[in-house]
Amino acid sequence: MTDVDQRPSAVVPFHDASGRFARGNPGRVPGSRNKVSNAALTEIRGMKDSAIAILRQKLAAGDWDAVIFVLDRVLPKGRPIDVPDASAATVSEMLAAGELTITEAKDLATAIERLAGIASIDELRSRLEALEASINDHRRA
């Protein structure tokens, strides 16, 4: 391999001698797909009608493993949880009573913590706006 790939680039070479992206070249845009991924997705989308037909045949034949395999990948994970109030004490009580799994309690506690953070940011924003308004009123007077 040469010091730098010989591919055309308007700004900088793609790779350095070690195969890493050259300085100033961030690489592919995050979230973009390469040609192979796009071709595979197109191929899979083209197979959907035959896949559904095969799934119907397996269901008619009583092959529940195939149905469960597909539904596990299509349906959302988890279950709906009815929580009386969003507090750590309630989550702890529900966990102790066996109404929540440890994972559900952890996920719920994380969500409550993030919501509380958002609420405190909103409160700080309103207090800051009130202070700015007060300062502006004082300057005008």
N, C-alpha and C positions, 0 to 999 in steps of 0.2 A: 504494500500500500504506500502511496506517496504521502508527503507531508499533509496534503489537503486533497480531499476528493475533487475530481475535475468536473463536477457538475456546475452548470451555470448558476450564478447567484448575483443579483443586482447589488446586494449589500455586503455580505460576508460569505465565506465558504461554509458548507453544511457541517462538515466534520473535521476535527483535527487529527493528528497522527495516531492518537490512541483510540479513535473511533467515537469520541464524545462530540457533542455539538460544539461547534466553534464559538468563540467569544462573540457575543452580540446576536447569536442565532438561538432563539428560544425553542425551536423545534415546532412540532405540530401544535396547532391550537387545541387547548383542552376541550375534550368532548367530540372532537372530529373523528371520523372513522376512516380507516384505510380502504383500499379497493377490495381487498379480500373480504372484509367485514360487510361492506355494502353488497357484494355479490352473494354472500351467504344469506344475508337478510332477505334479499330479493328472492332467492331460491326457496327459502323457508316460507315466505309469504305465498309463493306459487303453489306450495304443497298443502295449504290449509284446507281446501275442499276435500282432498283425498284423505287427509288426516282425520277430519271430522267423520267421514264415511267409515273409515276403519274403526274409529272410536265407537260409532253407533253399532257396528257389527260385533265388536267385543262386548259391549253392554248387552246386546241381545243374546249373546252366547253366555252371559253370566260372568264374564271376566272382570271382576271388580277391581283387581290390581291395576289394570290399565286406566280405569276411570279415576281411581284414587291418585295414581301417579300424575295424571293431567290436572285434576282439581287441586292437588297440593301446590302446583306451580302457578295456577291461575287465580285462585281465591286468596284474599289477604290473610296474613297470619294473625294470630291472636283472637281475642273475643271481645265483645263490648263489655265494659265494666261500669256499673252504676255506683258512683261515689257520692255520698250525701253532701260532703263539703270538701273542698280542696285544702286539706291541712295534713301536716306530717303525722299528727296524732291519729287521724282517721285512717291513713294508710297503714300505720303500725297496728292499729286495732284490727283492721281487715286482714292483714297478714297473719296476726296471731290467731285469728278465728278460722283461718284456712280458706278465706274467701278469695285471696290473691295468692298467686305463686310468687316466688322470690323475684323472678324476672319481671313480672307485672308490677310488683311493688317498686322495684328499682326504676323501671320506665316511668311509672306514675310519679315517683318522687322527683325524677329528673325534669319531667314536664312541669310539675308544680314549682320547682326551683326556677326554671326559666321564665315561667309566667310571672313569678314574684319579681324577678329581675326586670322584666319589661314594665311591670307596674311601678317599680321604684324609679325607673328611668323616666316614665311619664310624669311621675310626681315631681322629680327634679326639674324636668323641662318646664312644667307649669310654674314652679317656684321661681325659676330663673326668669321666665317671661314676666312674672309679677314684679320681681326686683328690677328688671330692665325698665318696665313701665313706670315704676316708682322713681327711679333715677332720672328718667326722661321728664317726668312731671316736675321733679325738684329742680332740674336745670332750667325749665321754662319759667318757673316762678321767680 
